[in-house]
Amino acid sequence: MLYTFAKADYSAQQLQYYLAQCGEKDAVLLWQDGVLLALKYPQLLADCYVLDIDVQARNILELLPQKVRLISLIDLVQLTEQYYPQLSL
């Protein structure tokens, strides 16, 4: 399953709840304002995907944790093909 986060207003408790549902065969994507979660909770979202255009739009590239994986829109399409279904949060 692909878990996508488009907002940055989750509490640590809410985020931990959602991430606890993720298994080895799941992926987490941060996009839109959700990319800010990688800065807000770096320990929780160190191993996730972030959409590069949203990172660039917010000028936070240099602030992101090293483990975060930047992806393009083309990569996003491939993620949606690989991880199905998608849960948008």
Phi and psi in degrees as a GROMACS rama.xvg file:
@    title "Ramachandran Plot"
@    xaxis  label "Phi"
@    yaxis  label "Psi"
@TYPE xy
-106.499  115.147  LEU-2
-93.9284  121.539  TYR-3
-117.383  134.142  THR-4
-116.839  119.473  PHE-5
-109.051  -5.4555  ALA-6
-123.096  158.606  LYS-7
-112.53  13.8912  ALA-8
-99.8729  23.4795  ASP-9
-80.5461  143.277  TYR-10
-79.3501  164.442  SER-11
-60.3876  -37.9914  ALA-12
-65.2315  -44.7663  GLN-13
-61.8082  -45.1858  GLN-14
-63.6588  -43.0702  LEU-15
-60.7289  -38.7292  GLN-16
-60.5371  -49.8264  TYR-17
-64.5015  -42.2625  TYR-18
-69.3762  -26.1276  LEU-19
-65.7175  -22.2338  ALA-20
-78.4349  -17.8445  GLN-21
-75.0171  137.661  CYS-22
-113.356  -173.249  GLY-23
-62.3977  -28.443  GLU-24
-96.9244  16.7617  LYS-25
-112.771  162.924  ASP-26
-135.801  154.387  ALA-27
-119.367  129.796  VAL-28
-121.876  132.026  LEU-29
-107.899  128.236  LEU-30
-145.991  173.716  TRP-31
50.1338  -136  GLN-32
-70.2289  -12.9145  ASP-33
-60.9494  -22.7538  GLY-34
-61.4458  -24.1694  VAL-35
-68.6938  -20.1  LEU-36
-62.827  -30.4342  LEU-37
-64.4495  -27.5054  ALA-38
-86.4777  -37.516  LEU-39
-70.6311  -40.3553  LYS-40
-131.47  66.0226  TYR-41
-62.9782  -30.0792  PRO-42
-70.9858  -28.3411  GLN-43
-86.0122  -31.2454  LEU-44
-119.178  33.4488  LEU-45
-66.9564  -31.9319  ALA-46
-112.914  74.8327  ASP-47
-143.791  174.822  CYS-48
-102.137  143.571  TYR-49
-131.454  140.96  VAL-50
-78.6136  122.798  LEU-51
-60.1414  -38.7701  ASP-52
-67.4411  -30.6585  ILE-53
-74.5439  -35.4133  ASP-54
-65.1519  -45.4363  VAL-55
-64.8504  -39.6136  GLN-56
-62.8916  -28.1894  ALA-57
-100.616  0.381057  ARG-58
53.7867  48.9588  ASN-59
-120.323  12.5589  ILE-60
-53.5626  -47.265  LEU-61
-73.4457  -11.386  GLU-62
-93.8797  -12.358  LEU-63
-70.9701  145.009  LEU-64
-60.246  150.528  PRO-65
-64.5241  -31.0629  GLN-66
-74.4742  -17.9048  LYS-67
-64.5861  136.834  VAL-68
-105.761  115.417  ARG-69
-75.0502  135.035  LEU-70
-132.401  155.098  ILE-71
-91.8046  176.16  SER-72
-63.6183  -34.9814  LEU-73
-64.0833  -43.0804  ILE-74
-62.337  -36.2003  ASP-75
-61.6759  -41.7863  LEU-76
-60.2428  -42.9582  VAL-77
-64.4333  -38.2034  GLN-78
-61.1235  -42.9437  LEU-79
-66.7921  -27.3913  THR-80
-75.775  -34.8991  GLU-81
-79.7925  -39.5383  GLN-82
-112.968  112.272  TYR-83
-136.159  139.972  TYR-84
-80.1991  179.821  PRO-85
-106.937  136.545  GLN-86
-115.087  111.477  LEU-87
-92.5659  121.81  SER-88
